[in-house]
Structures are given as C-alpha cells and as structure tokens.
Amino acid sequence: MRKVLVFLVVNYLILTGCSGSNLSEFHNNRPVLKIENYFAGKTKAWGIFEDRFGTVKRQFHVDITGTWDGSELMLEEFFIFDDGETDERVWRIKKINNHTYEGKANDVLGKAKGQSFGNAFNWQYEMTMQIGSLAIDVHFDDWMFLQSEKVLINRAEITKLGIKIGVVTLFFIKDKSL
C-alpha cells in the first residue's frame, strides 16, 4: 500500500510540475508588458472568483492607482465586491532586472516573485486569504497577458498544499481619462 501511495504522489508531482506555460514561450509576443509602465497612473479591473468546481462565488471591481519612482512600483488597490464588502491592498514592487520583480503587500507572506517576457508576466506569492470567518494561507500563481496598450488579462490559480482551491480572472483597462 505504501508503494502505491508513493507511486501516486510522485506521478502527481511529475505531472503537475510539467504542466502549465513556460514564460520564455512568450518572449517574442507583442505588445511588451512592463508592469511599471502599464500600471503607472489609474487602472480599472473587473473580476470573478470561481471555486475549484468552476462555480462563480464572487464578482468584484478594482480601482488601482500606480506610482513608479524609477525603481519601485507602488500599487494602491481598492476592491469593491458584489455583496458590498470592500478591501484594500498596497503593493510595493521592486524591479530587480529587465525581467525580474519582487514585491510585498500587507496580506502577502514573504516576498512575491515575478518574471516578465514579451507580453506575459508570471507573479507567484503566498497570501493569507479570508474565506468567511476562516483565514488560510494559500499560493497564488498569476499569469498576466497584455493584449493591447490598454487591455490586460489576468488569471490566477489559487492552491493550498498543491490542491486547487479556485481561480481568479481579472480584466484590466488602462485609460488616460480615468
């Protein structure tokens, strides 16, 4: 029985480790996404949270103000959920080199790490997430894709101990008139 369990765990890790996109695949995709450029100024986003079964549990929109000082991007996010709940998050994201970023926010555990190639940005971090009255630590694997100068799509898979809890999908729009 123990050998069967070890076999199943090893195969699961191999399969999940090999799945998903490789960031370098997007190296030549255009337009090029530089988060410090895209998020500087005002941005709006609309999103949904789906549980692991694909059921939409929450809808929300976000007003974002970004400030880039040449080395750090500060993102002030104000969330408004469909049930009237609000939340705020302030990100401080440092550009390490042309492709690598690190960031912190009030509910992020440790440092978030990100990489950007072409029109894609992958952002991974551990976060304390409130589910009802329960606070749990989860892993976010965010994939952002710049579609045009103004439109960015974000899909984040949320896991706990490697088990999918849900998915957040966001659509951002950058507009000089915001």
PEUR-V279704 format. One record per residue. RES is the residue in one small letter. OMEGA is omega as a letter, one per 40 degrees, with the letter a starting at -180 (999 if undefined). Layout:
# PEUR-V279704
{{RES | OMEGA} {RES | OMEGA}}
This chain:
# PEUR-V279704
{{m | a} {r | i} {k | i} {v | i} {l | i} {v | i} {f | a} {l | i} {v | a} {v | i} {n | i} {y | a} {l | i} {i | a} {l | a} {t | i} {g | a} {c | a} {s | i} {g | a} {s | i} {n | a} {l | a} {s | i} {e | a} {f | a} {h | a} {n | a} {n | a} {r | e} {p | a} {v | i} {l | i} {k | a} {i | i} {e | i} {n | a} {y | a} {f | i} {a | a} {g | a} {k | i} {t | i} {k | i} {a | i} {w | a} {g | i} {i | i} {f | i} {e | i} {d | a} {r | i} {f | i} {g | i} {t | i} {v | a} {k | a} {r | i} {q | a} {f | i} {h | a} {v | i} {d | a} {i | i} {t | a} {g | i} {t | i} {w | a} {d | a} {g | i} {s | a} {e | i} {l | i} {m | i} {l | i} {e | a} {e | i} {f | a} {f | i} {i | a} {f | a} {d | i} {d | i} {g | i} {e | i} {t | i} {d | i} {e | i} {r | i} {v | i} {w | i} {r | a} {i | i} {k | i} {k | a} {i | i} {n | a} {n | a} {h | a} {t | a} {y | i} {e | a} {g | i} {k | i} {a | a} {n | a} {d | i} {v | a} {l | a} {g | a} {k | i} {a | i} {k | a} {g | i} {q | a} {s | i} {f | i} {g | a} {n | a} {a | i} {f | i} {n | a} {w | a} {q | a} {y | i} {e | a} {m | i} {t | a} {m | i} {q | i} {i | a} {g | i} {s | a} {l | i} {a | i} {i | i} {d | a} {v | i} {h | i} {f | i} {d | a} {d | i} {w | i} {m | a} {f | i} {l | a} {q | i} {s | i} {e | a} {k | a} {v | i} {l | i} {i | a} {n | i} {r | a} {a | i} {e | a} {i | i} {t | i} {k | a} {l | i} {g | a} {i | a} {k | i} {i | a} {g | a} {v | i} {v | i} {t | a} {l | i} {f | a} {f | i} {i | i} {k | a} {d | a} {k | a} {s | a} {l | 999}}
